[in-house]
Amino acid sequence: MNTSSIVFNGTVLATQVLIVSISPALFNWSHPEDNNEYLFRPSLLSAPDLPSWMSYLDSKAYDQGFIYGVPPVNMSKITLEIDGLSRIDYTSKRIMYEIDVIDKQVPPVENEVQIKISNVNVDDMLDRNGTRLHELEDIFRNSIWPESDNDLRTTFIKSATQMGERLPLNPETPVGIKSV
């Protein structure tokens, strides 16, 4: 396995949603238009899986993967290793993604949003590095909950199926879509 010297850094507040997009461009692969030809496997550095507060979603709709979750309090830094495999030429690469969790001097959350996604797919909320999630937060700030303008944080995001609800009967039906 080729270990890439590329180390990415990110910062997130404790108790706030973290979203990391994984695409072939992150690995400097030259055929990013063939995203279905790549497999990604994220894990905690020197561990077989992600921490319990993180989830990974491989999105066929957006041709990329998403790591998302809410870091707990009292966590300072974590390092993820993300393995990528190209099905085109069977090369593999590994990158490191360091995430600094800011816990000190974080004021208590006064305006908190917890989101259970049941009417759209999770990857639709995480698209383009969480753009849709940020748009939803703006709706809360501007229309629903104006007093939360200065301090609104999304502190929980999970799909209904991750919380125990059943999958659609037809496997071709997207998870968040209800047909009548």
NORHU-V639526 format. One record per residue. N is the residue number from 0. RES is the residue in one letter. SS is DSSP state (helix for helix, strand for strand, loop for the rest). D_FIRST is the distance of its C-alpha to the first C-alpha in Angstrom with 2 decimals. Layout:
N|RES|SS|D_FIRST, N|RES|SS|D_FIRST
This chain:
0|M|loop|0.00, 1|N|strand|3.76, 2|T|strand|6.15, 3|S|strand|9.24, 4|S|strand|12.45, 5|I|strand|14.29, 6|V|strand|16.13, 7|F|strand|18.61, 8|N|strand|21.83, 9|G|strand|24.32, 10|T|strand|27.65, 11|V|strand|29.61, 12|L|strand|32.90, 13|A|loop|33.10, 14|T|loop|34.53, 15|Q|loop|33.56, 16|V|strand|31.21, 17|L|strand|27.71, 18|I|strand|25.98, 19|V|strand|22.49, 20|S|strand|21.66, 21|I|strand|18.17, 22|S|loop|18.02, 23|P|helix|15.96, 24|A|helix|17.79, 25|L|helix|16.20, 26|F|helix|12.84, 27|N|loop|14.97, 28|W|loop|14.59, 29|S|loop|17.67, 30|H|loop|19.02, 31|P|loop|19.90, 32|E|loop|22.94, 33|D|loop|21.02, 34|N|helix|19.72, 35|N|helix|20.19, 36|E|helix|17.38, 37|Y|strand|14.74, 38|L|strand|13.83, 39|F|strand|13.33, 40|R|strand|13.15, 41|P|strand|14.66, 42|S|strand|15.56, 43|L|strand|17.31, 44|L|loop|15.43, 45|S|loop|14.99, 46|A|loop|16.76, 47|P|loop|16.28, 48|D|loop|18.21, 49|L|loop|19.99, 50|P|loop|23.27, 51|S|loop|26.32, 52|W|loop|27.67, 53|M|strand|24.74, 54|S|strand|24.12, 55|Y|strand|21.57, 56|L|strand|22.98, 57|D|strand|21.37, 58|S|strand|24.16, 59|K|loop|24.85, 60|A|loop|27.95, 61|Y|loop|26.23, 62|D|loop|22.95, 63|Q|strand|20.95, 64|G|strand|20.18, 65|F|strand|22.26, 66|I|strand|21.89, 67|Y|strand|25.46, 68|G|strand|27.73, 69|V|strand|30.30, 70|P|loop|29.43, 71|P|loop|32.10, 72|V|loop|34.47, 73|N|loop|33.73, 74|M|loop|30.03, 75|S|loop|29.07, 76|K|strand|25.37, 77|I|strand|22.23, 78|T|strand|18.58, 79|L|strand|16.36, 80|E|strand|12.61, 81|I|strand|11.88, 82|D|strand|8.86, 83|G|strand|9.46, 84|L|strand|9.28, 85|S|strand|11.49, 86|R|loop|13.92, 87|I|loop|15.34, 88|D|loop|12.94, 89|Y|loop|10.18, 90|T|loop|7.49, 91|S|strand|5.37, 92|K|strand|5.91, 93|R|strand|7.31, 94|I|strand|10.87, 95|M|strand|13.62, 96|Y|strand|17.04, 97|E|strand|19.93, 98|I|strand|23.14, 99|D|strand|26.43, 100|V|strand|29.01, 101|I|strand|32.49, 102|D|loop|34.85, 103|K|loop|37.52, 104|Q|loop|40.34, 105|V|loop|39.41, 106|P|loop|42.77, 107|P|loop|43.30, 108|V|loop|42.62, 109|E|loop|46.00, 110|N|strand|45.04, 111|E|strand|42.25, 112|V|strand|40.99, 113|Q|strand|39.27, 114|I|strand|38.06, 115|K|strand|37.82, 116|I|strand|36.68, 117|S|loop|38.66, 118|N|loop|39.85, 119|V|loop|36.68, 120|N|loop|33.04, 121|V|helix|30.93, 122|D|helix|28.73, 123|D|helix|32.03, 124|M|helix|32.69, 125|L|helix|29.26, 126|D|helix|29.23, 127|R|helix|28.63, 128|N|helix|27.58, 129|G|helix|30.52, 130|T|helix|33.22, 131|R|helix|35.19, 132|L|helix|35.03, 133|H|helix|36.40, 134|E|helix|39.06, 135|L|helix|40.08, 136|E|helix|40.35, 137|D|helix|42.56, 138|I|helix|44.79, 139|F|helix|45.23, 140|R|helix|46.04, 141|N|helix|48.37, 142|S|helix|50.07, 143|I|helix|49.80, 144|W|loop|49.58, 145|P|helix|50.76, 146|E|helix|51.22, 147|S|helix|47.45, 148|D|loop|46.91, 149|N|loop|45.87, 150|D|loop|43.87, 151|L|strand|42.16, 152|R|strand|38.82, 153|T|strand|36.97, 154|T|strand|36.18, 155|F|strand|35.08, 156|I|strand|33.51, 157|K|strand|32.77, 158|S|strand|33.44, 159|A|loop|36.37, 160|T|loop|34.23, 161|Q|loop|32.17, 162|M|loop|35.58, 163|G|loop|36.71, 164|E|loop|38.35, 165|R|loop|37.84, 166|L|loop|35.79, 167|P|loop|37.79, 168|L|loop|39.31, 169|N|loop|38.06, 170|P|loop|34.22, 171|E|loop|34.52, 172|T|loop|36.31, 173|P|loop|34.27, 174|V|loop|34.34, 175|G|loop|36.58, 176|I|loop|39.00, 177|K|loop|42.28, 178|S|loop|44.34, 179|V|loop|48.04
